[in-house]
Amino acid sequence: MRILIISDTHTDSIKKLPKQVLAEFKEADLVIHAGDYTDFRLYRELEEGIASFAGVKGNMDMQTGFQSVPEKVDFECGNYKIGISHGSGSPHNIINRLLYIHENTDIIIFGHTHSPAHEKVNGKIFINPGSLSQNRWSNDKTYAVLKIDNGSHDLQIKNVEE
Protein backbone atom coordinates (compact mmCIF):
# COMPACT_ATOMS: atom_id res chain seq x y z
CA MET A 1 0.00 0.00 0.00
CA ARG A 2 1.27 3.46 -0.94
CA ILE A 3 0.22 6.26 1.46
CA LEU A 4 0.71 9.94 0.68
CA ILE A 5 1.06 11.98 3.87
CA ILE A 6 0.66 15.76 3.91
CA SER A 7 0.16 18.33 6.64
CA ASP A 8 0.09 22.04 7.38
CA THR A 9 -1.02 23.02 3.89
CA HIS A 10 -2.56 26.31 5.06
CA THR A 11 -4.53 26.83 1.85
CA ASP A 12 -8.10 26.75 0.57
CA SER A 13 -7.97 24.50 -2.50
CA ILE A 14 -6.39 21.36 -3.93
CA LYS A 15 -5.55 23.46 -6.99
CA LYS A 16 -3.13 25.51 -4.88
CA LEU A 17 -1.12 22.47 -3.80
CA PRO A 18 2.19 21.91 -5.62
CA LYS A 19 1.91 20.03 -8.95
CA GLN A 20 4.38 17.44 -7.68
CA VAL A 21 2.02 16.60 -4.82
CA LEU A 22 -1.01 16.52 -7.12
CA ALA A 23 0.82 13.92 -9.23
CA GLU A 24 1.43 11.86 -6.06
CA PHE A 25 -2.35 11.81 -5.40
CA LYS A 26 -2.75 9.64 -8.51
CA GLU A 27 -0.21 7.09 -7.28
CA ALA A 28 -1.50 6.85 -3.71
CA ASP A 29 -3.78 4.14 -2.35
CA LEU A 30 -4.53 6.40 0.63
CA VAL A 31 -4.05 10.13 1.26
CA ILE A 32 -3.58 11.32 4.85
CA HIS A 33 -3.72 14.97 5.92
CA ALA A 34 -2.44 15.56 9.46
CA GLY A 35 -4.23 18.88 9.96
CA ASP A 36 -3.95 22.63 9.51
CA TYR A 37 -5.80 22.98 6.25
CA THR A 38 -6.96 26.40 7.65
CA ASP A 39 -9.85 26.46 5.18
CA PHE A 40 -12.67 23.92 5.31
CA ARG A 41 -13.01 24.02 1.51
CA LEU A 42 -9.72 22.12 1.17
CA TYR A 43 -10.84 19.45 3.64
CA ARG A 44 -14.11 19.02 1.76
CA GLU A 45 -12.31 18.77 -1.61
CA LEU A 46 -10.02 16.07 -0.26
CA GLU A 47 -12.81 14.14 1.45
CA GLU A 48 -15.09 14.25 -1.60
CA GLY A 49 -12.46 14.02 -4.34
CA ILE A 50 -10.03 11.40 -3.06
CA ALA A 51 -11.24 7.79 -3.13
CA SER A 52 -9.40 6.87 0.07
CA PHE A 53 -8.76 9.78 2.44
CA ALA A 54 -8.15 10.16 6.18
CA GLY A 55 -7.71 13.51 7.84
CA VAL A 56 -7.74 15.21 11.21
CA LYS A 57 -8.11 18.83 12.17
CA GLY A 58 -5.26 20.93 13.44
CA ASN A 59 -4.96 23.80 15.88
CA MET A 60 -5.54 26.35 13.06
CA ASP A 61 -8.71 24.63 11.80
CA MET A 62 -11.33 26.71 13.57
CA GLN A 63 -13.52 27.72 10.63
CA THR A 64 -17.15 26.63 10.43
CA GLY A 65 -17.32 23.03 9.23
CA PHE A 66 -14.31 21.73 11.12
CA GLN A 67 -16.48 20.72 14.10
CA SER A 68 -17.25 17.46 12.26
CA VAL A 69 -13.57 16.70 11.55
CA PRO A 70 -11.95 14.38 14.13
CA GLU A 71 -8.91 15.40 16.16
CA LYS A 72 -7.68 11.80 16.21
CA VAL A 73 -8.04 8.82 13.87
CA ASP A 74 -6.77 5.27 14.51
CA PHE A 75 -7.01 2.49 11.92
CA GLU A 76 -5.31 -0.70 10.76
CA CYS A 77 -3.26 -1.00 7.62
CA GLY A 78 -1.68 -4.36 6.91
CA ASN A 79 -0.01 -5.49 10.13
CA TYR A 80 0.21 -1.95 11.51
CA LYS A 81 -2.07 0.08 13.74
CA ILE A 82 -1.78 3.69 12.59
CA GLY A 83 -2.76 6.79 14.53
CA ILE A 84 -3.16 10.31 13.16
CA SER A 85 -3.23 13.51 15.24
CA HIS A 86 -2.08 17.00 14.39
CA GLY A 87 -0.31 17.70 17.66
CA SER A 88 -0.54 20.97 19.52
CA GLY A 89 1.26 23.20 21.95
CA SER A 90 5.00 23.50 22.16
CA PRO A 91 7.07 21.26 19.86
CA HIS A 92 8.97 20.22 23.00
CA ASN A 93 7.51 16.98 24.39
CA ILE A 94 5.11 16.61 21.43
CA ILE A 95 6.23 12.98 21.10
CA ASN A 96 5.29 12.25 24.72
CA ARG A 97 1.85 13.82 24.23
CA LEU A 98 1.31 11.75 21.08
CA LEU A 99 2.43 8.55 22.86
CA TYR A 100 -0.34 9.14 25.39
CA ILE A 101 -3.00 9.89 22.75
CA HIS A 102 -2.10 6.90 20.56
CA GLU A 103 -0.95 4.32 23.11
CA ASN A 104 -2.27 1.34 21.11
CA THR A 105 -0.68 2.13 17.74
CA ASP A 106 2.51 1.18 15.91
CA ILE A 107 2.84 4.22 13.63
CA ILE A 108 1.90 7.76 14.66
CA ILE A 109 1.46 10.42 11.99
CA PHE A 110 1.41 14.05 13.06
CA GLY A 111 2.05 17.60 11.90
CA HIS A 112 2.08 20.96 13.71
CA THR A 113 5.86 21.54 13.87
CA HIS A 114 6.25 22.19 10.10
CA SER A 115 9.46 20.13 10.27
CA PRO A 116 9.73 16.67 8.71
CA ALA A 117 10.60 13.85 11.10
CA HIS A 118 10.92 10.07 11.08
CA GLU A 119 11.97 8.49 14.34
CA LYS A 120 11.32 5.51 16.57
CA VAL A 121 10.47 6.11 20.23
CA ASN A 122 9.36 3.43 22.72
CA GLY A 123 8.89 0.97 19.85
CA LYS A 124 6.58 3.30 17.91
CA ILE A 125 7.33 4.92 14.57
CA PHE A 126 6.68 8.68 14.41
CA ILE A 127 6.18 10.37 11.05
CA ASN A 128 5.82 14.09 10.42
CA PRO A 129 5.68 14.99 6.71
CA GLY A 130 6.62 18.62 7.38
CA SER A 131 4.67 21.41 5.73
CA LEU A 132 3.53 22.15 2.21
CA SER A 133 3.25 25.83 3.07
CA GLN A 134 6.36 26.71 5.04
CA ASN A 135 9.02 24.98 7.07
CA ARG A 136 9.93 26.80 10.27
CA TRP A 137 13.64 26.07 9.91
CA SER A 138 14.19 26.24 6.13
CA ASN A 139 12.48 27.16 2.87
CA ASP A 140 11.75 23.51 2.07
CA LYS A 141 8.21 22.34 1.44
CA THR A 142 7.94 18.65 2.25
CA TYR A 143 5.60 15.66 2.29
CA ALA A 144 5.97 11.93 2.90
CA VAL A 145 5.26 8.69 1.07
CA LEU A 146 4.85 5.60 3.25
CA LYS A 147 4.87 2.16 1.64
CA ILE A 148 3.52 -0.75 3.67
CA ASP A 149 4.02 -4.29 2.40
CA ASN A 150 3.84 -7.64 4.21
CA GLY A 151 4.63 -6.29 7.66
CA SER A 152 7.43 -3.96 6.60
CA HIS A 153 7.41 -0.27 5.85
CA ASP A 154 9.49 2.20 3.88
CA LEU A 155 9.23 5.96 4.29
CA GLN A 156 10.45 8.74 2.04
CA ILE A 157 10.35 12.39 3.04
CA LYS A 158 10.26 14.33 -0.22
CA ASN A 159 11.07 17.95 -1.00
CA VAL A 160 8.81 19.83 -3.38
CA GLU A 161 11.01 20.64 -6.37
CA GLU A 162 8.94 23.45 -7.91
C-alpha positions, 0 to 999 in steps of 0.5 A: 500500500502506498500512502501519501502523507501531507500536513500544514497546507494552510490553503483553501484548494487542492488546486493551490497544492504543488503540482508534484504533490497533485501527481502523487495523489494519482499514485496513492492508495490512501491520502492522509492529511495531518491537519492545519488545512486552515480552510474547510473548503480544502478538507471538503475537496479532499474528502469528496475528491479522493477515493481513500482519504483520512484527515484530522483537524489541526490547531488552526482549523477553527472555521465553520465546518471543522467541528465534524472533523476528528482530532484523532483517527486510529485504523489498521493497515496491513499489520500496523495500527496507525494513529493520526493527530495533528499535535498541539502546543510547544514542539517540545515533548510533542512525542510524549503527548502523542504517545499518550494519545495513541498508546495502542498504535505502531505508527503515529502520523502528526504535523504541527511543527512544520518540520519533517521527522521520522523516528522511533520512540518506545517501539513506535514509529513517528512520522511528520511529513513537514509542511507544504506551506512553510518549514519553520527552519528552512524554505523547504516544502515537504511531504511523505510517502509511506509504503507498507508491504507484508509487515514492513514499511518504507518511508520517504520524506520528499522535498517539493522541487517546484 
